């Protein structure tokens, strides 16, 4: 490959790298802006409190959690309950 052709190829590569670098910096800037926007939205959301729907969902989650805990307790202690129910005495 001649010297002039090699120079042309190197210049194209350099321009391509510059263009890629500009794109990367723009993407980084856009990403940082999006992160800041998200942080602002989250902060404003946390400051305004829960909506009635969210309160209702939270209550339902608590209720289901209590039912699950009770179920697990009964499952783990079923033999004790069977003895109590049957009136068995040691």
C-alpha positions, 0 to 999 in steps of 0.5 A: 500500500502506498504512503498516500493510501495509508494516510487516507485510511488513517485519516478515515479511521481518525475521523471515524473515531472522532465521530464515535467519541462525540456520539459517546459523549452525547450519550453520556450527557443524555444518560446523566440528564435522564438519571437526574430527571429520574432522581427528581421524579422519585424525590417528588413522588416520595414527598407527596405520599401514597395514593388511596390505591397504593394504601389499599394495595399495601393493606392487601399485601399486609393481609396476605402476608399475615395469612401466609405466616399463619399458614406456615405456622400451622403447617410447621406445628400440625402435629401439635394441633392434631394432638390438641384437637384429638384430646390426646394426653401424654 
